[in-house]
């Protein structure tokens, strides 16, 4: 019984000390917090791209992607015409295209099955540090701010993406939610890295 309690106490201390260490190392005020999150999103994208590069045959991916685009182009042409020969050619290619689409989906899903869970854990660990709030009476924003856009922006684009408010030393600004700043960086870096790695063929 005492051994179990000792182990629980040790684990609690390790988690607490690890959390305190991260809090002391992670910048929580812009511009350093903004740069830090972008650096993290870059390395996360680099890791994900590296795994994909190892697991995906890029030559096959390029060939299948071009074949799929050719088929989709044929489909668009078929919908605009009454050419029976084109429709027949399209129908004859249907089974092949289903196989191509299935292969493409499988190729892209394999790396995701390996990277998704650790990347989500990584994301949520850091998201806990960037919590902030706004005083409704003064519009003053306080807390650990992930990023600052130095001018007001729309707060809702289909859904809430951030808040306009006053940040000490910055004035009236827009503060995006951590999730949108992080994923904005990840999408941008991921797209560039995947293009360079041949994972987004023309």
C-alpha angles and dihedrals in degrees: 000000000000091000091055091048091049091051091049091049091049093049091047091052093047092050092046093048091046090050092049091049092051091048090053093048102042115082110229103185129069139285090026094045090050092051092044093054091048091050090050092048090049094054092043089053090046091052092047092047091048092053091047091049091053094048102038127073097224094195091055090043091054093047094048093044092053090047090051092049090049090052092048090050089051089050092054091049091048092054090053097049142052092218104140093197091057091048091050091049090049093050092048089053094049098092092046091050093050088055091048092050091048092051092048092050092048092048092053095043097053096071091041091058089059100039104036102078098043091044092051091049089050091049095049093046091059095038089064090064096054103065119141140161143197128231105231092209098051102019088229113151118213136172134057102335117204098198145342131221103201095226137044119275135181107287095210128046101168086317139019111289100167146315138269112228148121121290119188110256093011106061123207106001144147118254114198122210113260092245093059095045091048097045092042088059093042094051092048096046093039093054093050095045094046090050091051090047093052093247094122103052121190 
